[in-house]
Amino acid sequence: MKKMSKLCSASAFTHKLGGKWKLAIIYNLRNRKLRFGQLATRIDGVSRKVLTDHLKQMENDGLIKRESFKETPPRVEYSLTHASQELEPVLVAIDFWVNNLENPCIFKISRKSSAKRQNK
């Protein structure tokens, strides 16, 4: 039963945050509100259509908040909801992991661990 609940948690995570850009959106909205154009320029390689689609999905999933202002020209700001703010420790762990990938010692450990698994 435990394996099933872990699988369901992983599936739920990938369902809500899967896709190439959703974690990048959350990462860029940490501790700030951004307008659509600001997000588009901060996330290199994302098309405006895909960004729009992801923002709508994430708003529907309760991960981001969209605040529109009755101004001319219209202004919309995006920010994180409480649910996505709780991902901060995950983002810190991802940062740590990525930064340590450049450390050759990790690859040596991985090779040793891999060799040990193959010998078992």
FENFENWO-V529873 format. One record per residue. N is the residue number from 1. RES is the residue in three letters. SS is DSSP state (H for helix, E for strand, - for the rest). OMEGA is omega in radians with two decimals (999 if undefined). Layout:
{{N:RES:SS:OMEGA} {N:RES:SS:OMEGA}}
This chain:
{{1:MET:-:-3.14} {2:LYS:H:3.14} {3:LYS:H:-3.13} {4:MET:H:-3.12} {5:SER:H:3.08} {6:LYS:H:3.12} {7:LEU:H:3.14} {8:CYS:H:3.10} {9:SER:H:3.12} {10:ALA:H:3.12} {11:SER:H:3.13} {12:ALA:H:3.11} {13:PHE:H:-3.11} {14:THR:H:3.09} {15:HIS:H:-3.11} {16:LYS:H:-3.01} {17:LEU:H:3.10} {18:GLY:-:-3.08} {19:GLY:-:-3.01} {20:LYS:-:-2.90} {21:TRP:-:-3.01} {22:LYS:H:3.09} {23:LEU:H:3.09} {24:ALA:H:3.10} {25:ILE:H:3.14} {26:ILE:H:3.14} {27:TYR:H:-3.10} {28:ASN:H:3.11} {29:LEU:H:3.13} {30:ARG:-:3.04} {31:ASN:-:3.12} {32:ARG:-:2.99} {33:LYS:-:3.11} {34:LEU:E:3.02} {35:ARG:E:-3.08} {36:PHE:H:-3.12} {37:GLY:H:3.11} {38:GLN:H:3.09} {39:LEU:H:-3.11} {40:ALA:H:-3.14} {41:THR:H:-3.14} {42:ARG:H:-3.09} {43:ILE:-:-3.06} {44:ASP:-:3.04} {45:GLY:-:-3.13} {46:VAL:-:3.08} {47:SER:-:3.14} {48:ARG:H:3.14} {49:LYS:H:3.14} {50:VAL:H:3.11} {51:LEU:H:3.11} {52:THR:H:3.14} {53:ASP:H:-3.14} {54:HIS:H:3.13} {55:LEU:H:3.10} {56:LYS:H:3.12} {57:GLN:H:-3.09} {58:MET:H:3.06} {59:GLU:H:3.11} {60:ASN:H:3.13} {61:ASP:-:3.12} {62:GLY:-:-3.12} {63:LEU:-:3.08} {64:ILE:E:3.12} {65:LYS:E:3.11} {66:ARG:E:-3.13} {67:GLU:E:3.13} {68:SER:E:-3.08} {69:PHE:E:3.13} {70:LYS:-:-3.12} {71:GLU:-:3.00} {72:THR:-:-0.10} {73:PRO:-:-3.13} {74:PRO:-:3.14} {75:ARG:E:3.10} {76:VAL:E:3.07} {77:GLU:E:3.11} {78:TYR:E:3.08} {79:SER:E:-3.13} {80:LEU:E:2.98} {81:THR:-:3.12} {82:HIS:H:-3.12} {83:ALA:H:-3.12} {84:SER:H:3.04} {85:GLN:H:3.12} {86:GLU:-:3.08} {87:LEU:-:-3.09} {88:GLU:H:3.12} {89:PRO:H:3.11} {90:VAL:H:3.13} {91:LEU:H:3.09} {92:VAL:H:3.12} {93:ALA:H:3.11} {94:ILE:H:3.09} {95:ASP:H:-3.13} {96:PHE:H:-3.12} {97:TRP:H:-3.12} {98:VAL:H:-3.14} {99:ASN:H:3.14} {100:ASN:H:3.06} {101:LEU:H:3.14} {102:GLU:-:3.13} {103:ASN:-:-3.09} {104:PRO:H:3.14} {105:CYS:H:3.14} {106:ILE:H:-3.13} {107:PHE:H:3.09} {108:LYS:H:3.12} {109:ILE:H:-3.13} {110:SER:H:3.13} {111:ARG:H:3.12} {112:LYS:H:3.13} {113:SER:H:3.14} {114:SER:H:3.12} {115:ALA:H:3.13} {116:LYS:H:3.13} {117:ARG:H:-3.12} {118:GLN:H:-3.12} {119:ASN:H:-3.09} {120:LYS:-:999}}
